Amino acid sequence: MDAPVLSIEDLASAFGSNRVLTSVGFELRERETLGVIGPNGAGKTVMLNIITGILSPDRGRIVFLGRDISRKSVVDRARMGFGRTFQIPRSFENMTAYENSLVGAVFGAGRTEKSAGTGVCEILDLIGLGGKKLDPAGKLGLLDRKRLEIGVALASNPRVLLLDEVAGGLTESEITEIMGIVRRVKDSGVSVIWIEHVMQTMLHGTDRVMLLNEGRNVICGLPEEVMSSGEVEDAYLGSGIHARTERRG
């Protein structure tokens, strides 16, 4: 088997006496979408913040393409090949979709505006915003703002894309649109880590799913196997998650 794109080794993090991550370790493969689920407070977003360099771990290593990047800055990691979305879209509302994506290319990938222009247009086409590239971000609906959040992250030309609840608040058909975008991104050669509470995305939009609970990864495997496991039911305190999955699936 080829070497993993990303290896997370024994991550631990605490805020004062609150142990958020106790021991998290996993590998992300080439052209793979790894879903991450877990109850609120499980440490999912903290884990993404550590991977992208926003936070420093108390223990553990982050190995990217065989290189330990645990001490690299946010900017260094972005330029090495990490793209990231946030739960709440952070676009510049008075700037167009094109201009927002251009910011991602210039500051995330260190490119000039002139050299980045063609690539940005291709990304906007990929995420379904090619026809709205001149629309101000503040005038876009929620689905398009979510698309744009992904587009800005892709503009930095990442090898690894980290998605933090990009399907939240969307309708069933809109969720399907987002899954299509993620599938196209993966097919283009990008590996994806996708945190989500919308279980439809984890069942039908990922290659593997990892359950994070009480600061550690409890189980990781094929989506159907993980989602039907007793560990998931225990983590979410009952079988309600399975009922929601059945209705959406």
Legacy VTK file of the C-alpha trace (Angstrom):
# vtk DataFile Version 3.0
C-alpha trace
ASCII
DATASET POLYDATA
POINTS 249 float
0.000 0.000 0.000
1.247 3.507 -0.806
2.441 5.726 2.033
-0.360 7.848 3.520
-0.703 11.493 2.548
-1.207 12.450 6.193
-0.451 10.628 9.452
-1.769 11.864 12.791
0.110 10.305 15.696
-1.061 10.302 19.332
-2.453 13.849 19.411
-3.330 15.207 22.851
-4.607 18.666 23.788
-6.014 20.291 26.900
-7.374 23.695 27.867
-6.501 23.997 31.519
-7.913 20.933 33.264
-10.205 20.124 30.313
-8.672 17.266 28.300
-10.130 17.745 24.822
-7.972 15.212 22.968
-6.344 12.341 24.851
-4.926 10.155 22.079
-5.954 10.611 18.441
-4.180 8.805 15.638
-5.140 7.917 12.061
-3.914 7.946 8.474
-5.385 9.652 5.418
-4.793 7.979 2.090
-4.340 9.348 -1.415
-7.671 10.381 -3.021
-9.641 9.384 0.072
-12.528 11.077 1.840
-12.374 10.320 5.562
-15.520 11.267 7.469
-15.271 12.235 11.137
-18.273 12.001 13.432
-18.762 12.409 17.152
-20.959 14.160 19.687
-20.535 17.840 20.520
-17.413 18.343 22.599
-15.638 15.285 21.198
-12.742 17.439 19.958
-13.402 17.333 16.214
-12.816 21.009 15.442
-9.877 21.160 17.873
-8.336 18.316 15.897
-8.709 20.294 12.644
-7.243 23.371 14.301
-4.187 21.359 15.334
-3.769 19.802 11.893
-3.854 23.242 10.230
-1.582 24.865 12.833
-4.118 27.166 14.498
-3.484 25.309 17.762
-0.421 23.452 19.030
-0.870 19.998 20.571
0.409 19.067 24.005
1.644 15.796 22.528
1.783 14.044 19.184
3.014 14.457 15.625
1.566 15.502 12.269
3.345 13.902 9.328
2.505 15.192 5.842
3.946 13.407 2.804
6.537 11.785 5.065
7.609 15.043 6.710
6.979 16.061 10.327
5.183 19.420 10.129
4.142 19.631 13.796
6.013 22.909 14.313
5.068 24.565 11.033
2.921 27.722 11.038
-0.589 28.114 9.602
0.825 29.923 6.557
3.510 27.303 5.995
0.960 24.504 6.127
-1.387 26.305 3.729
1.450 26.717 1.240
2.548 23.105 1.716
-0.907 21.825 0.756
-3.671 22.271 3.345
-7.039 23.918 2.671
-9.667 24.494 5.346
-13.307 25.540 5.646
-15.051 26.751 8.799
-18.473 26.031 10.276
-19.560 29.631 9.634
-18.627 30.895 6.140
-15.959 33.598 6.349
-16.247 35.200 2.929
-15.794 38.928 2.382
-19.393 39.953 1.754
-18.688 43.010 -0.412
-16.304 41.109 -2.659
-17.407 38.878 -5.518
-17.158 35.096 -5.490
-14.234 35.426 -7.889
-12.442 37.961 -5.690
-12.940 35.858 -2.568
-11.462 32.832 -4.290
-8.593 34.941 -5.594
-7.768 35.883 -1.989
-7.447 32.175 -1.229
-5.042 31.710 -4.133
-2.906 34.758 -3.365
-2.620 34.389 0.406
-3.075 30.629 0.700
-0.894 29.495 -2.196
1.318 32.582 -2.518
0.406 33.147 -6.155
0.039 36.424 -8.039
-3.430 37.593 -9.055
-2.495 37.289 -12.714
-1.228 33.712 -12.467
-4.143 32.583 -10.288
-7.000 33.902 -12.427
-7.530 30.915 -14.726
-7.309 28.425 -11.892
-9.845 30.357 -9.829
-12.349 30.289 -12.698
-11.881 26.530 -13.027
-12.525 26.089 -9.306
-15.690 28.186 -9.470
-16.902 25.972 -12.318
-16.046 22.857 -10.299
-18.127 23.980 -7.310
-21.033 25.260 -9.413
-20.445 29.008 -9.048
-19.079 29.730 -12.497
-22.254 31.609 -13.435
-22.161 33.666 -10.235
-18.473 34.539 -10.090
-19.223 38.275 -10.257
-21.963 38.165 -7.609
-21.101 39.710 -4.219
-20.663 37.004 -1.581
-23.114 38.787 0.696
-25.890 38.335 -1.873
-25.408 34.566 -2.201
-27.781 32.068 -0.600
-26.596 29.617 2.052
-25.795 26.796 -0.370
-23.731 29.099 -2.589
-21.933 30.539 0.432
-21.034 26.988 1.435
-19.844 26.342 -2.127
-17.728 29.485 -1.969
-16.203 28.451 1.344
-15.019 25.266 -0.342
-13.840 27.246 -3.367
-11.693 29.596 -1.306
-10.071 26.604 0.398
-9.455 24.924 -2.975
-7.882 28.084 -4.381
-4.818 27.440 -2.218
-4.241 24.281 -4.315
-4.345 21.822 -1.398
-3.353 18.182 -1.284
-5.547 17.836 1.824
-8.910 19.602 2.199
-10.442 19.828 5.674
-14.204 20.414 5.776
-15.929 21.492 8.992
-19.694 20.921 8.769
-20.224 22.335 5.280
-23.602 20.559 5.006
-25.069 22.090 8.155
-28.368 23.948 7.650
-28.908 22.702 4.095
-31.889 20.872 2.605
-31.771 17.277 1.385
-31.218 18.289 -2.245
-28.581 20.860 -1.253
-26.745 18.239 0.784
-26.651 16.077 -2.330
-25.089 19.019 -4.196
-22.361 19.326 -1.554
-21.632 15.595 -1.708
-21.238 15.925 -5.471
-18.708 18.726 -5.017
-16.714 16.699 -2.498
-16.733 13.729 -4.865
-15.406 15.873 -7.710
-12.733 17.338 -5.445
-11.577 13.854 -4.435
-11.574 12.711 -8.060
-9.301 15.657 -8.896
-6.634 14.188 -6.612
-7.320 15.886 -3.283
-7.626 13.906 -0.051
-10.434 15.067 2.249
-11.149 15.027 5.986
-14.825 15.835 6.489
-16.373 16.564 9.882
-20.139 16.435 9.751
-23.272 15.888 11.842
-25.439 15.213 8.776
-25.191 11.437 8.682
-26.356 11.170 5.074
-23.035 12.701 4.034
-21.046 10.241 6.096
-22.892 7.205 4.771
-22.946 8.163 1.102
-20.139 10.703 0.679
-17.088 9.122 2.331
-14.724 6.172 1.880
-14.179 5.595 5.592
-15.685 7.031 8.771
-13.944 7.627 12.082
-15.790 8.087 15.371
-14.197 10.575 17.750
-15.442 10.467 21.337
-14.038 11.506 24.695
-10.887 12.785 23.030
-9.898 9.656 21.136
-10.766 7.865 17.905
-12.950 4.945 18.972
-13.565 3.143 15.694
-12.680 3.663 12.029
-13.854 1.673 9.024
-16.307 1.445 6.169
-19.221 3.889 6.567
-21.962 1.256 6.863
-20.009 -0.748 9.442
-19.140 2.229 11.612
-22.576 3.863 11.454
-24.295 0.649 12.526
-21.849 -0.079 15.339
-22.637 -0.117 19.017
-19.811 2.362 19.620
-21.629 5.025 17.610
-24.896 4.355 19.401
-23.152 4.598 22.773
-21.397 7.829 21.800
-24.642 9.528 20.843
-26.504 8.215 23.919
-29.177 6.134 22.225
-30.371 4.982 18.842
-31.788 8.336 17.646
-28.908 8.778 15.231
-29.904 5.599 13.394
-33.484 6.764 13.024
-32.298 10.057 11.498
-30.035 8.162 9.128
-32.854 5.933 7.915
-35.111 8.891 7.198
-32.413 10.705 5.225
-30.986 7.657 3.437
LINES 1 250
249 0 1 2 3 4 5 6 7 8 9 10 11 12 13 14 15 16 17 18 19 20 21 22 23 24 25 26 27 28 29 30 31 32 33 34 35 36 37 38 39 40 41 42 43 44 45 46 47 48 49 50 51 52 53 54 55 56 57 58 59 60 61 62 63 64 65 66 67 68 69 70 71 72 73 74 75 76 77 78 79 80 81 82 83 84 85 86 87 88 89 90 91 92 93 94 95 96 97 98 99 100 101 102 103 104 105 106 107 108 109 110 111 112 113 114 115 116 117 118 119 120 121 122 123 124 125 126 127 128 129 130 131 132 133 134 135 136 137 138 139 140 141 142 143 144 145 146 147 148 149 150 151 152 153 154 155 156 157 158 159 160 161 162 163 164 165 166 167 168 169 170 171 172 173 174 175 176 177 178 179 180 181 182 183 184 185 186 187 188 189 190 191 192 193 194 195 196 197 198 199 200 201 202 203 204 205 206 207 208 209 210 211 212 213 214 215 216 217 218 219 220 221 222 223 224 225 226 227 228 229 230 231 232 233 234 235 236 237 238 239 240 241 242 243 244 245 246 247 248
